[in-house]
């Protein structure tokens, strides 16, 4: 959460606010607009302090000559002053006049109710509302109480008993009521942790509080997600407390508590809430502090068996992304291995290995995934990576094996032609080409557009334009015909004209799933197609051929180009 003049009371820890409240702000000026400069007195010392606020009132820059890089109590004092005096000048109250706040009807009654009667009424209320009783006890009890981890667990469960008793199936409203009560009764313990973030006892208190909430979540049945979100909320609240620690050693001590408790050793299992919390800390920490945190995450990861640990894959992916973002992957590439059945991560990992030049390991991981796949089509992305590796390193024998498996799925003309050129045995070459050609034809019937592009691409590369004309059919798009039209017209202009006129727009919509925008894009080829035909046919001859075609039609045909021609010939 970005610090602002509106939320400073929530973002800054209580201790810092108390210290800031003891400082005196004087001679505050706003120059230029949005930048506040003043003297801040603390005891016998005076400091020059400045704070800049953006249009949203959020702190965009700050400085203080006390020498502390973090947001110190002197800056906090100025921010509090500016929040109370938006114009930068304190309002002088008129002597003897007090502002009276209007009270609600309930508060007015409270002011006038007899104390004895009020106590009796509260006693009856507490008898029927255990959650109100618990909130009252924790609010008015001795605020200096020192809590223990067992206290945290007991208070959490006391709240459960007050709201839902022993029931395990809870509706959304019940969980909402429970979490609201937790907010109240947990606050003193959370604040204690925030004020003592480097104290191991304070961390254990906070840790036990969060664990008791999650343990209860695991025991109930509910559609509500409030409890995990509550735990996440409490962790987010602790972020400012860690970043206000001035010394690097203190910062490292505070975050290391979470690292040391990241793994549940007796399961073993990764605590996802702590993993996300550490990732969030990493995102907002300065470079030096981020480096400290990354090193501890790396050291811990090297000691565990992540593939055989619950949520271990999340630890792997999170750490991998952190290293990527901070350009540290190359130095720690050996730590990472593919995750079973997680192609997205595996592709990222192998791609990163290729990027940093570790192609041998990248090829090894590709081959491992191919061996483990139960269906051949799952191999496609790994074959594509191997193709690029082997082609770059001129490993033709390995490339040949990969492409013979890949071409029947990707239909890349370049790959097909390369394999065809390597097959010196004519019979073997013919069989392989026939196999791929037949596969492409079958895929065409299923609406596989790459198979159609493959057919025309190969015939173009081999300059077989008469055969290309023979491939023209009702499902061939106008734009594709235009692409190779000049060469086909030279080889067989009548065949080209016939092929264009046999295109059926309904086929294009159904087979290729064309939407209206696709149809419009295809029709943009019409003027160029007409120009191409007029280069090979006199206008009168072309008009005669069109009329003859219409005369020979057994039934109406959906061919927009034919209508286009009729309007221009």
Secondary structure, 3 states (H helix, E strand, C coil): CCCECCCHHHHCCHHHHHHHHCCEEEEEEECCCCEEEEEEEECCEEEEEEEEECCCCEEEEEEECCCCCCCCHHHHHHHHHHHHCCCCCCCCCCCCCCCCCCCCHHHHHHHHCCHHHHHHHHHHHHHHCHHHHHHHHHHHCCCCCCCCHHHHHHHHHHHHHHHCCCCCECCHHHHHHHHHHHHHHHHHHHHHHHHCCCCHHHHHHHHHHHHHHHHHHHHCECCCCHHHHHHHHHHHHHHHHHHCCCCHHHHHHHHHHHHHCCEECCCCEECHHHHHHHHHHHHHCCHHHHHHHHHHHHHHHHCCCHHHCECHHHHHHHHHHHHHHCCCCHHHHHHCCCCCCCHHHHHHHHHHHHHCCCHHHHHHHHHHHHHHCCCHHHHHHHHHHHHHHHHHCCCHHHHHHHHHHHHHHHCCHHHHHHHHHHCCCHHHHHHHHHHHHHHHHHHHCCCCHHHHHHHHHHHHHCCCHHHHHHCCCCCCCHHHHHHHHHHHHHHCHHHHHHHHHCCCHHHHHHHCCCCHHHHHHHHCCHHHHHHHHHHHCCHHHHHHHHHHHHHHCCCCCCCHHHHHHHCCC
